Amino acid sequence: MDFKDSSVTLRCRQLIQRSDNLRKANDIRHYYTQCMILYSDFHSPVEGAGDLGFDPDYEYKDWNWCLARTDGGKWHLLDWGY
């Protein structure tokens, strides 16, 4: 599989670019150089899901969590959802 042209790589590039724009606008000195997207399936609780922005008692599949970091730094959650 060639990850250079994959949709995951493209999404990572877009997220890093967006975070770089925010970094510049807020005068933050570090920038992200690595990105990963994790996919998960989960079932939301019957009660309290709405408070978290989820539909109650719903099966979510391929929900993605987009994380980025500077070289060797801590991972930061940049985006989540579909």
N, C-alpha and C positions, 0 to 999 in steps of 0.2 A: 504494500500500500504506500502510495506517495503522499505524505502528509503536507508537502509544500503547497499543493493545490487543493487540499481538502477544505470542506466547509468549516471544520473546527479551526483550522489554521486561519482561515479568513476571518472568522468571528473573533479569534484571539487578537489578530492584527487590528481589527476595528475597535475592540475594547481597549487595547493598549493606546491606540491613537486618541480615543476619547478621553482616557485618563491623562494622557500627556497634555491635551488641551486644557483640562481642568487644572492640572499641575501648573502650567504656565500662567493661567488666569489668577491662580491663588499664590503664586510665587513659592511653590513647593520645590525643593532642590533635588529630590530623588525622582527617578522615573522607572517604570516597569520594563523589564526586559524578557520576562518569562510569563507564560500564561498556560492554564490548563482548564479544561471543562470536564466536570464530573456529571454523570447522568445517574438519576436515581428514580426508583418507583416507591411510592408510599401511599398510604391511605390516611386521609385527614380524619380527625376526631369528629364525633357527632356534635359535641358541645364545645364551644370556644373557637372553632375553626374560623368563623367569620371575623372574629377579633384579630386574627392573624392574616386575614386577606385570602383565605381559602374557602372553597365551598365545603359545607359540612358533609361528612360521610361520603367522601368522593375519592375515587382511585386515580391518582396522578401517575402517569407513566412518562419516562424519559424527561423528567424535570431536570433542568440543568443548572449547575452552580459554576459560575465563572470566577476563577481565582487568578491573581497575578502577583508577581513579586519582582524585586530587584534581584540581581545575581546573588544567590545564596541567602537572601533575606527572608523575612516572614511572609507567608501567604496572606493576601487580603481579598475578601469577597467583593468583587466588582459588580456582579449582576447575577440574577437568578430568574428562573421561569422557563418559558418555552421559546 
